[in-house]
Amino acid sequence: MVGLLILVIVISAGISAVLTFVTITLSKKLKIIDDPKLHLHAKNTHLQPIPRGGGIPIFLTLLVGIAIWATGNYRLWAVVLGAAVLAIVGYFDDRYLEKVSPYLRLLLNFLVAGIVVASGIGIAYITNPLGGVIDLSHPQWCLAPGRCLWILSDLFALLWLTAMQNIVGWSSGVDGQLPGFVAIAALAMGILAMRFGADPSQLPVIILAGITAGAYLGFLPFNWFPQKIMPGYGGKSLAGFLLGVLAILSAAKVGALIMILGIPIIDAAIVVIKRLLQKRSPFQVCVPRTARCMGTWNVRR
């Protein structure tokens, strides 16, 4: 299993690096250049025009990886379908400089989570930090024999995946920060899955963890200071989405992922609380040196 994980990471990293380079090369044709003179944003650290669109190579790496190592796993293809939605939304958000409504993005976050939950990926049991196990498998609503909705389990998974798509993306202000901690988190989830190596259900987890870690490792050198490409909305939301799915599939290691991503989660909580105390929407960013707060964007006029 260790050899498989390393192999998947190395090959995925190579694929991601090549695709990232191609994305940068085609960035002008794709119209995903972010010019800080035209796009004023609170998190902007670059002074020169830089491509966005990190979601493009990340998604394509995921697609190729699943096609190579997990062609017959329909649940992982549901993950790919959800990731495709995020990649498409990310492209338009990057092309039009974050003018896609944050409320529309949130709605699509729920849609993406719903696609995965509908495929049967859910959280039936959670380890109680105070001892024992929390059972989320009941109540159930059976539509037909063998086809039941696990209400609490599916609801928790839906909220978890939606939250992760946003929380992880809020911690990406420093060059190289996002791909770095995503690769580490994905690797950790893969190692946790190997503890249950005798369970065949963990093989897809190891593969997905390796693809995720490799995809962001291949992207990392291009995002390292001085960055040559930014993750964009696609790269950020895909990071949270894939890690959220891994936490569910890896024997429901939600608590483990929360510990690994402790700093980003605390940072996200502080951001939400701060905006609520300022009587603003949690999805709204105030842009410095302007008197106007936009959804997540502003254009200098």
C-alpha positions in Angstrom: 0.0 0.0 0.0 2.9 2.4 0.8 4.4 1.8 -2.6 1.0 2.4 -4.3 0.5 5.7 -2.4 4.0 6.9 -3.4 3.6 5.9 -7.0 0.2 7.7 -7.3 1.7 10.9 -5.6 4.7 11.0 -7.9 2.8 10.4 -11.1 0.0 12.8 -10.2 2.6 15.5 -9.2 4.2 15.1 -12.6 0.9 15.4 -14.4 -0.1 18.4 -12.4 3.2 20.2 -13.0 2.9 19.8 -16.8 -0.8 20.8 -16.8 0.0 23.8 -14.6 2.7 25.0 -16.9 0.3 24.6 -19.9 -2.4 26.6 -18.0 0.1 29.4 -17.4 1.1 29.3 -21.1 -2.5 29.5 -22.2 -3.6 32.0 -19.5 -4.0 34.9 -21.9 -6.1 32.9 -24.3 -8.2 31.6 -21.4 -8.5 35.2 -20.1 -7.7 34.4 -16.5 -5.0 37.0 -16.0 -5.4 38.9 -12.7 -4.1 42.5 -13.0 -3.9 44.1 -9.5 -4.3 47.5 -11.1 -7.8 46.6 -12.3 -8.8 44.1 -9.5 -8.4 45.5 -6.0 -8.8 42.8 -3.4 -8.0 42.6 0.3 -5.9 39.4 -0.2 -3.9 40.6 -3.2 -0.2 40.3 -2.6 1.0 40.4 -6.2 2.1 43.6 -8.0 2.2 42.3 -11.6 -0.5 40.6 -13.7 -0.6 36.9 -12.7 -2.8 34.1 -14.0 -5.5 32.6 -11.9 -7.1 29.3 -12.7 -5.3 26.8 -10.5 -8.5 24.7 -10.5 -7.9 23.7 -14.2 -4.7 21.6 -13.7 -5.9 20.3 -10.3 -9.2 19.0 -11.8 -7.6 17.6 -14.9 -5.0 15.7 -12.7 -7.9 14.3 -10.7 -9.7 13.2 -13.9 -6.6 11.5 -15.3 -5.7 9.9 -12.0 -9.2 8.4 -11.5 -9.2 7.2 -15.1 -5.8 5.4 -14.5 -6.3 3.9 -11.1 -10.0 3.8 -10.2 -12.0 3.5 -13.4 -14.5 1.1 -12.0 -15.3 3.0 -8.8 -18.6 4.9 -9.4 -18.3 6.8 -6.1 -15.0 8.3 -7.1 -16.5 9.2 -10.5 -19.2 11.1 -8.5 -16.4 12.9 -6.8 -15.0 13.8 -10.3 -18.5 15.0 -11.3 -18.7 17.3 -8.3 -15.1 18.5 -8.9 -16.1 19.3 -12.5 -18.8 21.7 -11.3 -16.3 23.4 -9.0 -13.7 23.7 -11.8 -16.2 25.2 -14.2 -17.5 27.7 -11.6 -13.9 28.4 -10.7 -13.0 29.2 -14.3 -15.7 31.7 -14.8 -15.0 33.2 -11.3 -11.3 33.6 -12.3 -12.1 34.9 -15.8 -14.5 37.6 -14.5 -12.4 38.4 -11.4 -14.6 37.0 -8.7 -17.8 38.6 -10.0 -19.7 35.3 -9.6 -22.2 35.9 -6.7 -21.0 34.3 -3.4 -24.5 33.2 -2.8 -24.6 31.4 -6.1 -21.3 29.8 -5.3 -22.7 28.6 -1.9 -25.7 27.1 -3.7 -23.4 25.3 -6.0 -21.3 24.1 -3.0 -24.4 22.4 -1.7 -25.1 20.9 -5.2 -21.6 19.5 -5.4 -21.9 18.0 -1.9 -25.3 16.6 -2.8 -23.8 14.8 -5.8 -21.3 13.0 -3.6 -23.9 12.2 -0.9 -26.3 10.9 -3.5 -23.6 8.4 -4.7 -23.6 6.8 -1.2 -20.7 8.6 0.4 -21.7 9.5 3.9 -20.8 9.5 7.6 -22.5 6.8 9.5 -20.4 6.9 12.7 -18.2 9.5 14.4 -15.8 8.8 17.2 -16.8 10.8 20.3 -13.8 12.7 21.7 -15.4 12.0 25.2 -15.5 8.3 24.5 -17.6 5.9 22.5 -19.1 6.4 19.0 -21.8 8.7 17.8 -24.3 6.7 15.6 -25.6 8.8 12.7 -27.1 5.8 10.8 -30.6 6.4 12.2 -33.3 7.5 11.5 -33.6 6.1 8.0 -36.2 6.9 5.3 -36.5 4.0 2.9 -37.9 4.8 -0.5 -37.7 1.2 -1.7 -36.1 -2.0 -0.4 -32.4 -1.5 -0.1 -32.7 2.2 -1.0 -32.8 4.3 2.2 -31.8 7.8 3.2 -29.8 8.0 6.4 -31.1 11.3 7.4 -28.6 12.4 10.0 -25.6 10.9 8.2 -26.5 12.5 4.8 -27.3 15.8 6.4 -24.0 15.9 8.3 -22.0 14.9 5.2 -23.8 17.6 3.2 -23.0 20.3 5.7 -19.5 19.0 6.2 -18.6 19.0 2.5 -20.1 22.4 1.9 -18.2 23.9 4.9 -14.9 22.4 3.8 -15.2 23.9 0.3 -15.2 27.3 1.9 -13.1 27.0 5.0 -10.0 25.7 3.3 -10.2 28.4 0.6 -10.1 31.2 3.2 -6.6 30.2 4.2 -4.7 31.0 1.0 -3.3 34.5 1.5 0.4 33.5 1.4 2.1 32.2 -1.7 2.4 28.4 -1.6 0.3 28.1 1.6 -2.7 26.4 0.2 -1.1 23.7 -1.9 1.4 23.1 0.8 -1.0 22.3 3.6 -3.4 20.5 1.3 -0.7 18.1 0.2 0.3 17.4 3.8 -3.3 16.9 4.9 -4.1 14.5 1.9 -0.9 12.5 2.7 -1.9 12.2 6.3 -5.4 11.0 5.3 -3.8 8.4 3.0 -1.6 7.2 5.8 -4.6 6.9 8.1 -6.4 4.8 5.4 -3.4 2.4 5.3 -4.0 1.5 8.9 -7.0 -0.3 7.6 -5.1 -1.8 4.6 -6.9 -5.2 5.0 -10.2 -3.4 4.2 -10.6 -3.3 0.4 -12.9 -0.2 0.8 -9.8 1.8 1.8 -8.0 1.3 -1.5 -10.0 4.1 -3.3 -9.2 6.3 -0.3 -5.5 5.7 -0.7 -5.7 6.4 -4.5 -7.7 9.6 -4.0 -5.4 10.8 -1.2 -2.4 10.2 -3.5 -3.9 12.0 -6.4 -4.9 15.0 -4.2 -1.5 15.2 -2.6 0.3 14.8 -6.0 -2.0 17.4 -7.7 -1.2 20.1 -5.2 2.5 19.1 -4.9 2.8 19.5 -8.7 1.1 22.9 -8.5 3.2 24.1 -5.5 6.4 25.1 -7.3 4.4 27.5 -9.6 2.5 29.0 -6.6 5.7 29.4 -4.5 6.9 33.0 -4.0 7.1 34.7 -6.3 3.9 32.9 -7.6 3.4 32.4 -11.3 -0.2 31.3 -10.9 -2.8 31.5 -8.2 -5.2 28.7 -7.1 -8.2 30.8 -7.8 -11.7 29.8 -6.6 -11.4 26.5 -8.4 -8.2 25.5 -6.8 -9.3 26.6 -3.4 -12.8 25.0 -3.4 -11.4 21.8 -4.9 -8.9 21.6 -2.0 -11.6 21.7 0.6 -13.9 19.4 -1.3 -11.3 16.7 -1.9 -10.1 16.8 1.7 -13.7 16.7 3.0 -14.4 13.6 0.9 -11.2 11.9 2.1 -12.1 12.5 5.7 -15.5 10.8 5.1 -14.0 7.9 3.1 -11.0 7.3 5.4 -13.1 5.6 8.1 -14.9 8.8 8.9 -11.7 10.5 10.2 -13.4 13.9 10.4 -11.8 14.6 13.8 -8.4 13.8 12.4 -8.8 16.3 9.5 -10.1 19.0 11.9 -6.8 18.5 13.9 -4.7 18.6 10.8 -6.4 21.7 9.5 -6.8 23.3 12.9 -5.2 26.7 12.0 -7.3 27.2 8.7 -10.5 26.2 10.6 -9.8 28.6 13.5 -8.9 31.3 11.0 -12.2 30.7 9.1 -14.1 30.9 12.4 -12.5 34.2 13.3 -13.3 35.6 9.9 -17.0 34.7 10.2 -17.3 36.0 13.7 -15.5 39.2 12.8 -17.8 39.9 9.9 -20.9 39.1 11.9 -19.8 41.4 14.7 -19.4 44.1 12.0 -23.0 43.3 10.9 -21.8 42.2 7.5 -22.5 39.0 5.6 -20.0 36.2 6.3 -19.5 36.1 2.5 -18.6 39.8 2.2 -15.1 41.2 2.0 -14.3 44.9 2.6 -11.7 46.1 0.2 -9.1 48.4 1.7 -9.0 52.0 0.5 -12.5 51.9 -0.8 -15.7 53.0 0.8 -17.6 50.1 -0.7 -17.8 46.4 0.3 -18.6 44.0 -2.5 -19.4 40.3 -2.4 -15.8 39.2 -2.8 -14.7 41.7 -5.5 -14.2 45.2 -6.5 -12.8 46.9 -9.6 -10.9 50.2 -9.4 -12.6 52.8 -11.5 
